[in-house]
């Protein structure tokens, strides 16, 4: 489908969807769970860009939204989630073609999350995140990581759903 559109229309569509994604990322502070929902909604938008415009524009789209989210989104944790995991719809087709794809996807998610939170706490000094984690305890952190994995694999299933073609008549 990417071949049927002109390059200018692909860029225009990508720009409009990127603006929508930045708006969605900016809404992350309204509801506490939106910290994780907004990046997932943006991943769905990236899936649309990937299918309609191709991988090259999808990578540019991801880069633009990641930078703008990091600069403009009030919820820096949500922006970090998108920066570290927002590219997933682009690499998903490659991971789907490998043996042990669930293992590789799980390693990608868990590695990205661990590096992201380490950077947020140690290098960027987001003390609120560290305080939240300190108050939870080990069992709650493990539960959150398990729930994060479940949510990630549900997102993986959502990104793999193909629309049904309507027949004529």
Protein Blocks (a to p, Z undefined) as FASTA:
>chain_A
ZZmpcfklmmmmmmmmmmmmmmmmmmmmmpmklmmmmmmmmmmmmmmmmmmnojklmmmm
mmmmmmmmmmmmmblmlmmmmmmmmmmmmmmmmmmmpghklmmmmmmmmmmmmmmmmmmm
mmnopaklmmmmmmnojmlmmmmmmmmmmmmmmmmmmmmpccddddeZZ
